[in-house]
Amino acid sequence: MNFTFRPIIFKDWEILLKWRNNPVVRKCSISTEEIKESSHKQYIKSLIKNENKKQYLFLVDSNPVGTIREDTIDEDSYELSYIISPDEQGKKLGELMIRLFTHNKEGEFLCVIKKDNIPSIKAAERSGFQLSAIKDELLYYILKK
């Protein structure tokens, strides 16, 4: 199998919206509302131009199976957020994606996860993230490299 990342492009809006609006994904997301197509397209356009946010598709043998976004917090600190395609969940691809994405990077990485999102918690922990704080219904996981 071949695993690669590529920066998102505008035409990826459709698959990203489909994944994001899936009921299981929405339930696990911090923001659970359904996203409208028009606002999503605007979001993708602005995201592509934003130098402090970088989003990638995670490809397995050229097939998109997930996405990961890296938001710059400061000079060497980043927040990661990710989605695995609903059709590909349960295969530990989230863990693989996080590990591969952070492998050659340095700095501090943060994942904010809802406390009942067990698959994301397991993916973060298996990828070396440590629980650093709990605030309301959110768990804050940190990886220092």
N, C-alpha and C positions, 0 to 999 in steps of 0.2 A: 504494500500500500504506500501511496505517496501522499504526504501531508504538507500543505502549503497555506500561506496566508496571502491575500491580496487586498489592497485598499479598496473600499467600496467605491462604486461609481453610481451615477444617478440612476441608471437602469436597474440597479439592485433594489430600488425602493419597493418593488412589488413583493419579492420574496421576503424582505425584511418586515414589511407590513403584515404579510400573511403569518409569519412566525410570531410577531409581537402581539397580534390580535387573537391568537389561539387561546381558548379559555384556560388551559392548563398553564401556559406561559403568563397570561395576565394575572392569574391567581398568585403566582410566585413573584411577580414583579412588584416593586415598591409602589409604582403608580399602576393601578389596576384598570383604569378606564380604557374603553375601546378607542383606538386612534382612527380618526377620519383620514381618508385618502389625501385630501387637499392639504391638510396640516402636516401629514407625514411627508409629502413631497417637498413642502417648504422646509421642513426640518432637515431632510436629506441634503437639500441644496445648501443650507447654511452650515451643516456639519462638514461637508466636503471642503468648504472654504475656511473653516475654523482651524487655526494652527495649534490650538490647545486641546483639540479633540481629534482623535484618529480612530477610525473604525475600519475593521477588516472582516472579510469573509474567510472562514476556515473551510478549506477544501480537502476532501479525501478523494484521491484519484480524480481530480478536477470537478467533483460534485460538491456543491455547497451544503455543509452540514451544520454550520453554526456561524456566529458572529461574535466578535469581541471588540469592545471600545475602550480606549485608553484616554482618560481625561487628565491633563496635566494639572496638578494641584500647586506645585511649586517646582523649583529647579530640578529636584531629583525625587519627586513624590508624585504618584499617579493613582488614580482610582480606576479600577477595571469593572466593567459590567459585560455580561455575556448572555447569549441565548443559544441553546442547541435546538435545531429543528425538531418540532414535535415528533416527526417521523423517525428521528434518530436517537431519541432519549432512551435512557436505560442501558446504553452501551459504553458508558464511562468516557464518552467523547468530550464532555465538559472538562474533566480532569486532564485529559490528554491535551486539549486546546490550551488550557491555562499553563500547563507545564512547558509546552513548546513555545508559547508566546513569551513567557518570562525567562526562558532558558539562557539566552545570551544578553539579558538586560541587567542593568544595575539600578539601584535605588530602592525606594520603599513603595510597595504596592498595597492598595487598600481595596477590599471587596466589602460592600455593605449588603447584607443578606437578611431577608425576613426570617424570623426565628422558626417558622414552620416549613421553610423551603429546604427540606432535608437533602435532596439531591445536590443542590448548590453548596450546602454546608459541607457535605462529604467531598465534593470536588475541590473545594478550597482547602480543606484540611489535608487531603491526600496530596495536594500540590505544594504543601509546606507552609500554608498560611496558619497563623496562630490567632486565636480569639483575643482581642485586645480590649473590647468594650461591649457593653450591652446598653442600649438606650431605647426605651419603649419596646417596640416589637422588632427592633433591628439589632443584628449582630455585626460587629465591626471586626473584620479579619485583616491582619497585616502580614506581609511577607517582606523581609529586609534582605537585600542582596548586595 
